[in-house]
Amino acid sequence: MELNENADIDTSQVEDQRGSGGGGGGGFGGLPIPIGGGGIVGLIITVVLLVAGGYFGVNQLGGGGSADNSNIQQECADKSAAKTKLDCRNVLYINSIQAFWKQAEPQYFGKQYQPAKTVLFANRVSTGCGAADSGTGPFYCPADDRVYIDLTFYQLLAQQLGAPGEFAQPYVLAHEYGHHIQDLVGTEAKMRRAQQSASSEAEQNLLSVKLELQADCYAGVWANHATETKTSSGQPIFKSITDQDIQEGLDTAKQIGDDTLQQRSGQQINPAEFTHGTSADRQKWFKRGFDSGNPVEACDTFAAGAVKPGD
Ligand SMILES: [Zn+2]
């Protein structure tokens, strides 16, 4: 995969909350807090900030958070930052995914695309769907229409889950934006209603698997069209997507399949507990989306027989 070094990086599509709230590790918006050297004064400032951060964190449920984009804006103003900085590169992936759906949602679903921001957080975050921490992994919250990701998740993917390929990153983001599309076109709400009238947990889980595999398929659809996507000023975002990239997407899908994850954690493989689908199915649906490029034709995981129990 090669990104276009002339593409502007539109940081208005993300909310950088890494410098605030929750505290711990991320620092406070880049403020140098003089612990040690600052003695008691530094310590008091730290405590006040911790309390304030915690307080606002709790009271800003609904995705308001406390975003400060000044750092990332500055950092990604230089177009070459996409080559060297993880966060700027990820912003560009988000720009591409949203540029695709802006054009594809009216085309395929007859609906206007509504942009969704991605919240970059460190450690903990308050969302319209409740509080979450990095252990949750990246997710989409339908209540506040945002994607949430702690970018350190990619280290976990690479080091612990065996998916080190660069293309794992846009695949993960495109999967989460796939959930946003499901929210916009009503699939998500329909699936939640079906879950409520389901007679067993296994049946509920199968509905979840169908939703997740469809999001994988939508990620593949985006990958098919990625090189056609452009910035708002009309610059192509990608120069190329290669077979190796698609292979890395498939490798990632394989490593995060329910059966593989259960096996990795030393559990028995139990299909009734699958919520995202097997490795084989996650790969299959990503590939279907990629091969077809048409989300309506390729991605109907809810069609009778498309996904069976145990898949
Ligand atoms: Zn998902």
Residues whose N, C-alpha, C, O or C-beta is under 5 A from the ligand:
A	BS01	ZN	E212 A215
